[in-house]
């Protein structure tokens, strides 16, 4: 591999640019704004404000979406899901599961699911 190509790969990795571009693309496709450039600028301003603790990070999913996702996973309506389902939901949204320490016999309730999703979404933006 050429030195320039390796430097480029390192630059992308160090600044987490593929992940950032993926998130921005997902937000664009979800919201489909009439003015995509202005929308992206607003999103990046929100990320900047969130880092300074002056505002909230942009979220792809609102509380109703997270509720709906939990309901889809809780097919039997038991009020809880398995840790494997929780991990898969996080991965599906491109969120980290690295620091999750859940035994397989633990039940994840709707409130735990919603709080965990919110926390992981915040963490995902805070690295930029």
N, C-alpha and C positions, 0 to 999 in steps of 0.2 A: 504494500500500500504506500502511495506517495506521501511525503511529509505534509504537503498542503492538505491532502484529503484527511489525514489523521488529525491535523490541527482543526480542520472544520468540524469533524466528528466530535472532538473534545469540546469545542466551543458550543455546539448544539447541546451536548450532554450537560456541560457545566451550567448553562443557563436554562436548561429544561425547556428549550424552545419547541420540540415536537409536542410535548404535553400541553404547553400553553396554546399552541396553534390548534391542537385537537379540541381543547375546551372552548376556544373562541369560535371555531367552526360549529361545534355542537350548539352553542348559544345562538348563533346565526340561524341555523336550521330549525331550531325550536321556536324562536320568536319571529323569524322571517320579516324583519323590519323593512319598511319602504326605503329607508336610507341606510344601507348596511355600513358604510364608512363612519357615519355619525354614530351609529349604534356601537360599533367597535371602539370608537374613541370614548364613548360614555362608559362602556364596560371597563376599559383600561383605567379610566379615571376612578371608577368605583374600587378597582383593585388597589390602586394607589391610596385612596382614602381609607380603605380597609386596613392597609398596612400601617397607616398612621393612627388607627383607631378612631377615625373621624367619620366612619360610615360603615355600611355593611358590604361584604363581598357579594358579587353577583352569583345567583344560584340558578342552576338549570331547572331544578325542581322546587316548587313551593310546597307548603305543608299538605295541601290537598293531594299533590302528586305522590308525596311520600306515603300518605295514608293509603292511597290507591295501590301503591306498590306492595305495601304490607298486606293488604287485603288479597291481592293476587297470590301472594306467597302462602297465606294462611287459608288454603282452600277449604279446609274443614271448619273454619270459623272457631277455632279453639282459643283464639286470643293470644297465641304465641307461635313462633316458628323455631326451627332448629338453627344452631350456630352455622351449619354448612349453608343453609339458605341465606342467612345474613351475610356471610362472607361472599357468596356468589352475587348477591345484590350489590354489594360494594364494588366488586370487581367489574360488574356489568356497567356501572357508572364511572369506571376508571379511577376508583378510589382505593387507597392503600388498605391492605389487611395485615400488614407486617407486624404491627404492635398489638393486634388482638390476642388476648389471652382468655379464650373461652373454652371450657370443657364441653365435650360433645353432648353431655347430658343436661346442659343448662337450657332453659327455655327463654327465648328472646321475646319480650312483650312488645306491644305496639309502642308504648312510651320509650322503652329502651331502644327500639329500632329507630324511632324518630330522632331521639337525642343523639344516638350514635351517627346517624346519617348527617345531621347538622354539623356535628363535630368534625367528621371526616371531610365534609365539603369545605368547611372553614380551613382546615389544615391544607387541603389541596390548593387553595388560592394563596395561602400565606407564604408559600415558597417562592413566589415570583416577586 
